[in-house]
């Protein structure tokens, strides 16, 4: 098993799941602050370990005119200030070797998008920053293929890493989350996160945008915690219907506390 480590005060591999929560995109500075403050208040009340997430660039949107975000410099500034002021570790997607270096100055956990999970130069750049790295498992990979990702990270000196399961391609515009993969990857000694949000996507399912079955995200999250995972990733939004990206799959902020309560109860019941 990978060694126990912490991301600020969030313990990875200690037996209790932590939560990566936040909106899909960094829609505005005011919005990001409001979301982070609300999530911190909820997680403090529940004693639930929190890493705040928001993407400064949605670089693989379905359509060319879709909203992307403020970019690496402005986005990382916003996230760094939120993290410092609220005392939260923060994470965001990086897409290039240069972005990895820039983001590492401000971001506690670097996240590699699923489509880029096998990009050796990108993994090397992330590893060499010294920051913990969370790699999204590609929709095209079998669980055991993640061993090759881990081997690359370790070869480049990174021992603080996570692999996130986010569903596998199943025909056109559809994904299926195989709960067996969570067991198989953890059996290999890999710290595993389950991404409930992107596992219920229907990529490109609305033609010019991605659809999904957002109501199933809490259902799959419960199954993942029962299976045994190190953490759960869920995107949440104060008004998913007006979200600038991935609205159909984000859990309404007003529901996130009840979802977290159910996940923590499942974990406690298994102890």
N, C-alpha and C positions, 0 to 999 in steps of 0.2 A: 504494500500500500504506500502511496505517496506520503511523505512526511506531513505531519500536522503543521499548518501555518496560519497566520492571521493576516487579514486585510484591514488595516487599522485595528479595531477591536472586534471584528467579525472573524470568528474561528471557523476554519475550513477543515473538515475531517474529524471534528470532535464528537460527532454522533448526533448533534442537534441541527436540524436544517436551518439554513439562513435564506433570506429572500432578496432577490434582485427585482426591484420594482421601479416603475416610472413610466412616463409616456413614451410612445414610439419615437416621436420627433421632438426636437427642441423648437417649439413653435414660436416662442418669444421668451424674453428674459423674465418678464412678469409671470407668465404662465409656468415656467420651470420652477421658479421660486415658490409659487403657490402649491404646486404639486409636491415638491420636496418637503415643504413644511407640513403639509397635511399627512403625508406618508410617515414622516418622522413621528408626528404626534400619535398616530395610530400604532406604529410599531413600538414606541416607547411604552404605551399603555399595555400592550400585549407582551412586552419583553421579547419581541421578535427581532432578531438581528437583521439589519437592513443595509443594502447597498443600493444607492439611487442611480437609476439609469435613464439616459436620454441620448438620442443620436443627433450629432451636429450636422450629419450629412446622410440622407437616405440615398445612397449612391446607386442602388439597383432598382429604382422605381420602375413600374411597368411601362408608363408613358413618358415621353420626353418632356411634357409640360407639367408633370407632377411636382409638388412641393418637395424640396430637398432639405433645406435647413440653412443655418447661418454660416456654416463652414468651420474648419478646424480651429482657427485662431480665436474667433469670437465664441464659438461653442465651448471650447476648453476653458476660456476665461470664465464664462458663466458657471460652468460645472465646478471649477476650482473654487470660486467664491461661495457657491452654495455649500460645497463640502466643508470648507473652512468655517463658515459661519454657523452651520447647523451641526458640525461635528460628525459628518457622515462620509464614509468612503463612497466614491463615485466611479461609474464606468460608462464607457461609450465605445462605439464601433470605430475601428481604424481601417483604412483601405489600402494604404501604400506604406513603403518603408519610411518615407519622409514623415508621414502622418504619425507613425508609431513613435518616432523620435520627438516630435513636437508635443504629442499628447502625453507622453510619459512625464513631461515636466509638471503636469497638472493632475493627471488621472491616476487613480489608485489601482484600477484593474483594466487592462487593455483587452478589448473584445475583438476577435477575428470573425467576420461574417462567414456564414456557411459556404457561400460560393467561393470563398478564398481560402478555405481551410487547408488545402494542399499546396499553397504557394510557399515554397521553401524560403525564398528571400524574405517574404513578409514575416514568416514565423521566426526566422533568424533575427530580423530587425526588432521584433517584439521581445524576444529572449534577451537580446543584448542591452535593452533598456534597464533590466533589473527589476522591472515591474512584474507582478503576477499576470498571467495570461489566461483568458477564457476563450477557447476555440469552439465555435459552433460546428457541430458535426454536419457535414454536407448531406443534403437530401439524397445524394447518390451513393453514400457510403454504407457498408455493413458495419455493425458495431465494432467488430474486431479490426477493421481497417484503421480505427483510431489509434491502435498501437503504433502505427507508422508516424502519425502526427506527434505522439508522445516521444517517440525515439528522436524525431527531429528537434523538438524543444530541448530535450535533455542533451543532445549532441551540441547544442548551442549554449548550454549552461543554465537553462531554465528548469528549476525543480518545483516551482510554485505555479501550478497550472490547473485548469479545469477543462472538462469537455462537456459541452451542452448538447443534449438530445433535443431535436426540434422537428422530428417527424421525417419520414422517408417518402420519396416520390412514389405515387401509386396511381398509375394511369395519368390521364390529362387533367390538369388543374385540381389535383387532389393530393393530400398527404395522409399518411397513416402513422400514428405513434405506436411503436411496438414496445410494450413494457418489458419484454424480455431483454431488450438492449440495455436497459438500466442495470439489470442484474449482471449481464455479461461484461459490461465495461467496468463496473465496480469490482467484479471478480478479478479483473486484470490489474487492480490496484490504482485505478483512475478515479479521482474525485469527479463526481457526476452531478450536473445540474439538469433539471428538466424544464424546458421552455414550453409552458402551457399555451402561450399565446400563438407562437408561430406553428405549433403542431396542429392547430385547427384552421390554419389558412387554407384558402383555395387560390393558389397563385395565379394571377391573371384571370381569375374566375368571373370577373365582372367586365371583361373585355379590356377596358383601358385602365382598370385598377384591380387590386387583389380583393377577393371576397373571403368569406370564412364563416365558421360556426362558433362565434364567440361564446355562446351559452355553454359550449362544451369545455371551455378552458378550465373552469373550476372542477369539472368532473374528472378530466385527465390529471389535473394537479393532485386531486385526492388519491387517485390510483397510483401516481408516482411516489407520493409520500408513503403509501402503504407498501409499495415495492421496496423502498429504501433508496433515498437519494441524499446527497449532501446539501442540495439547495434547490430552490424553485424560482424560476424566472417568470414573471407575469407583467405584461404591460397594462397600464391603467390610465384612464383619462376622465377628467371631470365631466366631459360631454362627448362620448365616443362618436355620436352622430355627426359632430362638427369637427372631428379630428382631421388634421391635414394629411395624415398617413395612417393606414391600417386600422381605421375606425371599427370595421366589423369584428375585429378580434380582441379589442381592448376591453378589459373589465371596467365597468363604471366605478369611479372612485367611491361612490356611496355604498358600493357592495364589497369593497376590498377587505374591510375589517371582518365581516362575517366569513369570507372565504379563508382568511388567515386563521381565524378561530377554529374552523373545521380542520384545517391542515395540522395545526398544533395539537388538536385533540387526537387526531389519528396517530400522529407521532408518539404522543404520550401513551396511547393505548397499546402500542407495540413494545413499550419498554418493559 
